Amino acid sequence: AFFTLSLGMGCVVMYGAYLPNRESIVRTTVTIVLCDTLIALLAGLVIFPIVFDNNLAPTEGPGLIFLTLPLAFAEINGGLMFGTLFFILLGFAAITSAISLLEPSVAWMIEELNVSRATAALTIGFLIWSLGFLTILSFNDLSDFTFWKGTLFDNVDYLTSNILLPISGMLFTIFASWFMSKSSSQSELNDISPIAYNIWKFLAGVVAPIGVLIVFFNAINLF
């Protein structure tokens, strides 16, 4: 959920910063969650029958996309067309996600260091590309170099997905519910009724952090 909804990584902050004031955060949030869930269910209904029909492992992770799905597409009628469209859409998804993830750091450089957008984007992009390039080597030259959770890619994936995202998401919700002033948070929520605001504050300030902690402890196998 953290990964698919881009929670805890600054992406939602970027979209929220450019959201018109007249837009309802509550309505927008509900719409995004419902659409994300619907698309995930549809993707599962399309992909997993192909996987099981071809006796492929559904737990391959990244390999399910780059290794097993091409084999599955090759076995169905029109597989070349569907496979090509799938990876084109996957490329668009990766590019748009990268842009939204890049923007918070770029905006910070522009405001704090007074540099141009091109300079900030190229600098942050190069740093991220350099770090990401090291994980690519986990699939070839550094595939035998393992520690902790496996290869370098496995460790980065585990660290971000199971530790950084839950902790960051929990800090976001604690800040929004306990450290933002009541007037600011009510204004951002389009001045919802006092009862609805109190319900939101309880859910965001108490229920959500406890739920995230449970997810976090489960992810790191504490229970």
N, C-alpha and C positions, 0 to 999 in steps of 0.2 A: 504493500500500500504506500509506503514512504517513497519507493522508487517510481511507481507508476504515476503517482500524483505529484511527484517532484517536491515532496515535503522535506523540510529541514536542510535544504541546499541553496536557499536564496532565490530560487527560480520564481516561487510564488510572490516573494517580495518585489521582484522586478515587474511582474505582471500587475500586481496591486498598485505599484507606483504610477503606472501609466493608465490605470483604470479611471474612467470619468467619474467625477464626484456623484453624479446622478445615479450611477449603477448601484444596485443592491448587492452587498457582499454576501449576504445570506443566500439570496436567490442564485447568485452566480456560483457560490460554493456547492450548493445542492445540485445544480445543473451539471457541473463538472464531475462530481462524484458519481452521479447516475450515469452520465455518458461514458465515463471511464470504465465503470463496472459492466455496462452493456457491451462495450467494445471488447473487453476482456473475455466475456462469456462467448461472444460471437467468434472471437479468435480461437478460443478453446474448442468450440464446436467444429471449426474448420480444420484446425491443425492436428488435434490429438487423434481423430479418427484415421487420418493419414499415417500418423506415427504408429499407432497400434496395428493398423492393417499391414504395415510393412515390417512388423516385428522390431521396431526401433525402441530405444530406451527413452522414456519421457523425462528422465532426470538428467539429461546431458548438459543442461545449462546453456552456455554460449554455443557449445557444439551442436545443440539441437537446431540452431539457426544456420550455422555455417558449414556443418558437416552432414547431418542427417536429413534435414529438410530438402536439400538439392537431390539427394537420393530418392526421397519420397516423391518429389515433383516429377522426376524422370520416369516413374512407374505409372503415372496417370495420363490420360488423354489431355493434350494441350499443356503438358507439364512445363515445356519450355516457355510458353507465354505466361502462365501463372507464376512460374519461378522468377522470370524477368520482372514482372510487375511487382511481385512481392519484395524483391531486393531494391527496386527503384523506390518504392514507398518506404522501405526501411531506411534507405539513404536520406530521403527527405525528413523522416522522423529524427534521424541522428543529427542532421544539420540544424533543424529548427530547435531541437533540445540544446545543442551546443551553443547556439546564439543566445538563448534565454539564460543559460547557466553562465555565460561569459559576461553578460550585461552588468550584474552587480559589481564585479571587480573593475570593469571598464568605467562605470559611472563613478566609483570611488576614486580611481586614478585621475579622472577628469576634474573632479571637485577638489581633491586634496593636493594633487601635484600640479594642477593647472597645465595639463598636456592636452594635445588634440585627441579627438576620438580615434583617429587612425593610429596614432602612436600607442595609445592605451590598448586598443584592440590587438594590434600586432604584438605588443610586448606580452600581454596576458596570454594570447593565443600561442605564442612561441613557448612560453614557460609550461603551459598545460600540454602542448604537443611533445615537448621534451620529456616530461614525466610520463606521459602516456606511451611514448615510444619504447620506454624500458619494459613496460608490461607486454608489448608485442613480442619481445624476445622470449617471453615465457613459452611461446608456442613453437620456437625453433632452437636458436642457439643456447638459450638459458633454460630449456625445458627440463634439464637434469638438475638444475640448481633449485633446491627446495629447502624450506625452513618453516617452522610454525605450522601454518595451515596449508602449505604446499608450495606452488610456484609463486613468483612475485605477483603475477596476476591474481592468483587465488588469495593472497594476503591482502592486496589492495581491495579486492572485491569484498572480502570478509570485513575488513576494517571499516569501509565506507557503508556497506549495507547493514551490518549488524551492530556497529558501535557508533559511528559518527552521525548517521542519519537519525536514529532514535534519540540520541542525546541532544542533537541540534533541534529536532522537532519539539522535544520536551521543553527546552529553554525558550523557544519561540512562544509556545503557548503559555508558559509561566510569565514571561515578560508581558504578553498582551493582556493577561487577566489580572495580574497583580501589580505591575509596575507602570502601566499606562494609566493616565488619569481617567476618571469616570467620564468626564466630559469628552475627552478625545476618543475613547473607545465607543461611547454612545454615538458620537458624530460619525465615526467610521462605519458603524452598523446602521446608519441612516435613521438615527433616533428611534429605535424600536421601543416598545412599551417597557415600563419598569419591570413588569413580571418576566417578560421575555429576556430582558437584559440580565436579571438575576439568575435565570435558568442558564443563560449562556456563560455567565461568570462562574457558576458552579461547575458546569460541564468542562469549561476550558481550564479553570484553575484547580480543580480537584480530580474529577473523573478522568480527564484526558492524561494528565501526568501519571496517575496511577496505572492507567492502561498501557501507556508507553513504557513505564518501568517494567511491567509484566512482560511485555514483548521483548524488551531489552535483555532482561534476565534469562528469558527463554532462549533468545538468540545466542547468548554466550554460554548456554548450557549450565546455568546455575541451578535450574530445576526443570 
